[in-house]
Amino acid sequence: MVTYIVRRLIQAIPIVIGISVISFAIVYLTPGSPIDKFRTGRVSPQTIANLIRVYGLDQPLPVQFVNWFTHFWSFPFNSTAWGYSFTDGLPVRDKIFGRAPSTLLLMGTSLVVSMLLAIPIGILQAVKQYSWADRIITTFETIGYAMPTFWLGLILKQFFSVQLKWLPLYGQNTLGKQGDIPDMIAHLILPVSTLAVVSVAGWSRYMRASMLEVLRQDYVRTARAKGLGPARVIGRHALRNALIPIVTLLGLTIPTLLSGAAITETVFSWPGLGWLGVQAVGDRDYPVVLAVTMIGGMMVILGNLLADVLYGVVDPRIHY
Amino acid sequence: MATTRGAQEALLEVVDLRTHFATADGLVRAVDGVSLRIRPGKTLGVVGESGCGKSITALSIMRLIERPGRIVSGSITFDGQDLLRLPEDEMRNIRGNEISMIFQEPMTSLNPVYTCGDQIAEAVSRHGSLTQREAAARAVEMLEQVGIPDAKRRAGEHPHQLSGGMRQRVMIAMALSTNPQLLIADEPTTALDVTIQAQILELMKALRERNGMAIMLITHDLGVVAEMSDDVSVMYAGKVVESSDAITVYDRPHHPYTKGLLASIPRMGARRERLDVIKGVVPNPLNLPSGCLFKRRCPYAMPICDNAPPLRLVAEGHVSRCWLAPDGGRPELGEAPSAAEAEAAALTLTVANP
């Protein structure tokens, strides 16, 4: 197992390099430049030329890339490893580390809530396949899955915040109430609901399909032939097998825990990495965009590795 | 009861069982009026081609028929009670306890995520009052009984670590761990190599002697039936077409289908260019012919076969669903009853001679 993980991490090195080159190229080749916001006519050409030189944008791209790439990996020890933000001059690493807990909180909560709802719903649908309950839930799943989060988020805000005034409109805390847990929970409800509607719809479909597949298996019939009741046949014999593909998929969603939900965070002004990334792209804040992209890329690699390791844990047939 | 066999108390008596499947293409009468009798401690071989309703009969006895299948009518009397009238929770106490079942596919019939020992112990503790530790010990003991070497270690292994023959032994151990009175074995050796088949059959015989249980052995292999069975019922297209003790069926088969099955067994030393096979195929269950279901493949087919034959008494304890005279000759012309008479005869004979 340990050798397997080490081997996978070594294999990840060329992938990370590939991600770096492509991210860097895309970010720098995007039309526009961080300097554009100063080209208003009131800033002198000399100042603009100075800014370009300060940001290092006058150097050849390969030189900029090597500069950035070699500094990037010293981040565990060096707060300036990811450079300074072009917008506020703060070290990018501190900005990112400051935002990460909010994203983890939002995404983690919505993942847990989604799973707690989706798994029982999927089981119910599989056990009662083609029943009225199954059909009605399927209809809602299709609607939920098709719902764009930016639209759903706005509708929820309009209804619950503006009209009913039950829940706060945006942010993670009411101003001046930082660290107040009940206040934060109230702020979490709408963005978590928005994310959960879409992911419950998806996950419960997976769970339904996986459970249906397992319920057809011979060993489920064997379990029934032993005289076991439905609770034990489904809850012990079928469920454990049906969860194997779900656990694998779960590993693959790990990256979103940190990369965040750009749209939902933006709609709710949730101070997480997703919103930060969206703002940074708008400002052509290259160091921030690159840092967010690289975190996403590395999380995908780790998530895949985690999925494979989990697969070995939940399925006794898999050995590494 | 009309026969000498009838005089003996039956452990399991299936009368006029009908299990139908409502498919999108129409109603499939997978089991259509099957009657069987299993004597205590004896083995009944149920023989027939794929799709003749053998497995569905077995699953009906276990009441494990799933949608879109449904047991439409009939009775299944086990130990004096009609299983079809039992509430589901009482049926669960019989399943895996008094009646156990093993399946054709040992490779897929065990749950891949639990150890073999766990799965046996689960059956034991479901139907007994043993502690977990005692149940686990019982599982190891059962694995030893079915001839698995190093049983203690094997009990801790997952099914994928065992060969097909070993897995079938585990299935047998699980089925027998509760000392059932009846074991239903649905093609237990079909998926196994020939040498392993022989071992499994020997094992089943030995355990039958030791436990004194009855076996319902479902197979399409007449060799297996000859090896194991006291009685034989031959099924065709959802009906029993011939039923008697094993020796009679092998020595004096009456139904042309049984004769065809016996003739299609390859024999060492027989000088034949080609194997005798039964011509044609099993009728489409969605579109069964009227009259005798076998008439289109039958070398003896005659006009009367347009009427469905009832199960008729051929000799003491020997019934056959065929219009041929008891000696196998053509019936006298005057003997042929009308369809209505045939119907009436069928009813009386089914009732008198299940």
Interface residues (C-beta under 8 A of the other chain):
Chain A: Q217 D218 Y219 R221 T222 A223 R224 A225 K226 G227 L228 G229 H237 R240 N241 I244 V314 D315 P316 R317
Chain B: M62 L64 D89 R92 N93 I94 R95 G96 N97 S100 M101 F103 E105 T108 S109 L110 N111 P112 V113 Y114 E122 A123 R126 H127 H158 H160 M171 M174
